[in-house]
């Protein structure tokens, strides 16, 4: 215990190396099994190293054979904590204890092995109380497939386009979107960056369908990309660049999906969603088996809150929301329906701030305003142009 006092004095209160040291002591004690005296001794050492009761319990839970509710202790949250609290706790632990951070700080190789073992336990705990991005998409599409199964039918002469659309607008779009959300803390930035699907759709229409546009929409496209660039260079979200780029890639898939949906004109909306789900389920399942096997194993243990969110995303967001917009586009002028999509990024940002507590910086506001103005110009002018030529073909037909 005297050595613990010395270590605490040398390293300073709150040093990550103190937890590395405590983890190493737990690993040594685990070699021949734990005894009551050892457990009491390690608790005493934890206190001398400056750990409070909750922090010490979190470290202990990683080593002493967790019971059914111990994932919560490993993550340092109360049992039954909501998704926002779980997400924040997990990302905090990853930032603090990821082995790459210790490597960059020059920590000895012996301690790197300790941090790797610790991250494995943290990842497993998080997998046991959340669905994981790929697993969540898989379950969402499973809900959609079950709901739309009566409308699933073979489409002679069009199945090639159906398969391609399902892969791009279903599995690829939703998979990239799920991964970006899982890697990000500031989902407000992702909600705004996701609007790049609108200028991407316009650019592809110009390239492929030779659609002619004038300076207002050209300027609007520039505003959209400038806004995302401004956010991308914001120091507050610089560490989330991978998530931001994944969102941009998902937006491009969404735009390509819009063009592919044109090949399915006349197909009932529920039949399209049924095929999107049927094609995406095996693809996402294979990806989840490779990258999220622990999440797949934990599906039976998911809380009712997670199942409720999955049911909401499948039935309300996919079928009622996206399917409803497709139904409106088929029956009303584009100029009437398209403006209804404009509040989406603003509502997403508000919800992200209220639910996840994501910070809003001046640079994010500037970038977000530029992007939203650009999207609004493209949406309204494109809708008017298509109504002028007498077509109700939607500017955006969101995939499941």
N, C-alpha and C positions, 0 to 999 in steps of 0.2 A: 504494500500500500504506500510505502514511502516513495517507491519509484513512480507510482502513479501521481503523487504530489509533484515530484520533480518534472515529470513529463508535462503535466498541466501547466506548470510554471514556465517551462522552456518554450512550449508550442503556443501558449496563449489560449484563452477561453474561446471556444467555438471553432478551433482549427479542425479542418476535415481529417487531418492526420490522427487526431485523438480518436475518431471513430474507426479509422483504419487499425489503430493499435488495439482498441477494444474488440473489434472483429477478429483480429489475429489471436487474441487470448481465448475467445470463444472457440475458434477452430482448433486450437491446441487442446482445450479441455474436452472437445468432442471426440478426440482420438480414442480414448478408453471409456467413453460414456460419461454422462454427467452424474455427479453425486451432490447430495444436499449441501455439503460443505463448500463444494466448488461453486454452486449456484449462488450461495450467500456471499462468497468471496468476490465473485465477479460483479454482483450487485454493488458491493461496497467499493470496488475499484471504479465502477461506472460513476458512482457519486463523487469520488475524489477527482475524477477526470472532468467533472463539471456537468454531467448529464442529469437532467431532471428525471422524475419517475417515468413520464411518458416516453421520453427519448430512450431511456434505458430499456423500457419494455419493448420498444420497437426493435432495437438491436437484438434483444434476447429472443424475440419471436422469430427472427431469421434463422435461429440455430437450434431451437429446442423442440422441433417437431410440431408445427402449427396445428391447432385444432380447427374446427369448422369456421370460426369467426376470426382467426388470427391474421388473415390477409389484411384486415382493417388495421390491426396493430402494426403490421410491417409497414404499411403506408402512412401510419401516424394519423389516422382519421377515426371518427366514431363509427361503429357499425351502422350500416344503413345510410351512410353519407350519400348525398346526391352526386350526380355526374360531374357537376362543376367542381365540387370539393375534391372528388377523386382525381379528376384531371389535373387540378392545380397541385395536389400533393405529389402525384406521380412525376410531373414535369419538374417540380422542385427537387425531388430526389435524384432524377436523372441528371439535371444540371450540376448538382452538388457532388454526386458520387460516380459519374461515368468514368470508366477506366481511361478514356482518351484525355480527360482533363488531368488526371494524375500523371499520365505519361508526359504531358506538356510541362508539368511542374517538376519533372525529374525525380519522381518517387521511385524508390528501388523496386526491382522486379518482384521481390517477395511480396510487397504490398500490392502490386498490380494484380497478382493472383487473388489476393483477398478482395480487392474491389470487383474483380470479375465474378467471383462467387457471390458477392453481395448483390450485384446488379441482376444476376440470374434469379435470385430469390425475389427481388423487388419486381422484376418483370413477371414472374410467375404469380405473385400476389395480385398484381394489377390485372393479369389475364383472368384470374378467378372471380373478379368482381365487376369486370367490364366485358363487352363483347369483342373489342378489337376492331379496327377499321374494316378489314376484309371480311371478318366473320359477321360484322354488323350488316354489311352490304349483302352478304350471302343470305342472312336471315330475312332481310327486307325483301329481296327478290323471291325468297321462298313464300312469303306472305302474298306477294303480288301474283305469283304463279298459281297458288291455291285459289285465290279469289277470281282469277281470270281463266281458269282451266276450261270452263264451259265454252269459252269463245276461241279456244285454240283450235285452229284448223289449217290444213294444208293449203298453200296458195300456189297453184300450178303456174309455172313460168315466172314466178317472182321470188322463189325461195333463195336464189343467190343473193338478191338485194336484201332479203329478210335476214339472212345469216350475217352479212356484212354490217347491216344496220345494228343488229343485236350486239355484235362484238364492239363496234365503235361507240355507239350511243348508249349502250348498256354497260357491259362489263368494263370496258376501258375507261369510259367517262366516270362512272360511279366508283371504280377502283381507285383511280387517281384522286378523285375528290375526297374519298374516305381517308386515303393516306395523308393527303395534305392537311386535313382537319386534325388527324391524330398527331401530326408533327408540330402543330402550331399552338401557341398560347394565345396569340391575338387573332381571334377568328374574325374580328371586324375587318381587318385588312384583306382576309380571304374573301369575305362577302363582297367587297368592292372589286377586287381583282377578278372575281368570277364573272363580272359583267363584261369582260373582254370577249365573251362569246358573241356579243352583238356586233362589234366591229369585225371580228374574225368572219362572221357569217357574210357581212357585206363584202369584205375583201374576196372571199371565195366566190361570191355571186358575180363579182366583176371579172375574176379570172376565168371561171368556168362557163358562166352563162352570158358573159359579155354585157352585163348590166352597166348602164351608163350612169355616172354620178357626177354632180357638180361640186363647186368649191365648198358649200356648206357641209356636205357629208364628208368630204375629204378632210376638212378642218376638224370635224367631229372625231374622225378616226384618230387623227394626231392627238387630240385632247385626251382620248381614252388611254392611249399608250403612254402619253406624258404623265397622266395622273398616276398610273401604276408605277412608272419609273420613279416619280417623286416619293411614293410610299416605299419603294424598294430600297431607296437610299436613306430612309429614316433610321437613325441609330437605334431607336427603340425596338425596331423589328428586324434589325440587320441579321440577327441570329436565326431568323425564320425564313431565310431566303429560299431554302429547299422547298418548304411548304408553299411559298409564294409561286415558285416556278412550277410546282406540281399543279397548282390551281390554274395557272396560265395554260399548261398542257391539257388539263381537263376542259378548259374553255374552248380550246381548239377542237377537241374531240366533239364537244357539244355542237360547235359550228358545223363540223363535217357531218354530224348526225342530222342537222337540219336539212342539208342538201340531200342526204340519203332518204330522208322521209318523203321527199318529193317523188321518189320512185315508188312509194307505197300509197299514192293518192287513191282514194276510194276504198281503202281497207278500213274497216271499223276500228275505232280507237282502242277498244278493249282487246281486239285481236292483235293489234300492234304491241300493246303492253304485255299480252300473254307471251308472244314470241320473244320480246326483249328479256323477260324473266326466264323463259325456258332455255334460251341461249346463254344467258349470263350465269345461271346457277352452277352448271358444271365447271365453267371457266374460273369463276370466283372460288368455288370449292377447292379446285386444284391449287390455286394460289394460296388459299388459306392453309391448306394441308402442308404446304412447303414453308410458309413464313409465319403462320400462327397456329401451330399444332396445339399449343397449350390452350388457346382460346376455344378451339373446336372441342377439346376435351371438357372444357368448363361450361359448355352450353347448358347442360342439365342443371347447373348450379346458379344460373343467372337469376337475378332478383326480378320481382314482378315489375319494378320500375323500368328496368331495361327492356323487358318484354313489351311493356306498354309503349315505350318510345319506338321500338321496332314496328309494332302494329300501327302506330301513328304514321311513321314514315312510309310504310307500305300502302296502307289503305287511304289515309287522308292526303299525304303529300303527293304520292305517286298517282293514285287513281283519281281521287277527287280533285286535287290541285292541278297536276299536269294534264290528266285526262279531261278535266273540265275546261281548261284553257283550249285544248284541241277542239273540243265540242263547240265552244264559243267561236273559234276561228272559222269553223265550217259553216256557221250560220249568220255571222254578223260581219260588217265591214272591218277590215284590218285597222283602219284609223279609229274605230270605236273601241276595239279590244286591246290593241297594243299598249295604249297609255296605262292600262290597268297593271302592267308589269313594272312600271317605273318606280313605285314605292318600295319594291322588293329590297333593293340594297339598303335603303334607309331603315326599313323595319329590321333587317338583319343586323345592322350595326347597333340599333337601339336594344334589341334582344341580347346581343353579345355583351353589351355593357352591363345590362341589368342582371343577366343570368351568370355570365362568366367573369364579370368584373374586369373586362379587358380595358387597358388604358387607351385614351384618345389623345394624340399629340397634334400640335399645330400642323406639322408636316403631313400627317395622315389626313387631317381635315382638308388641306389644300389639294392633296392628291385625290382624295375621294370626291371633292366637288368637281374637279376637272373631269374625272372619269364619268361621273353621273351626268354632267352637262353634255358630254360627248355622246353617251348612250341615249339620252333624251332626244337629242337632235337627230341621230340616226333612226331611232324608233319612230318618231313622229313623221319625219320627212319620207322615210321608206314606206310607212303605212299609207301616207297620202298618195305617193307615186303609184302604189299598187292598186289603190282604190280608183285612181284616175284612169288606169288601163283596164279596169273592170274585173280584177281577180281578187278573191278573198284568200289567196294563199298566204299563210301566216309568215310573218318575219321570223318568229321563233316558235318552234314546237318542242317544248322541253321533253327530253327523254325521261324514262322512269327514274 
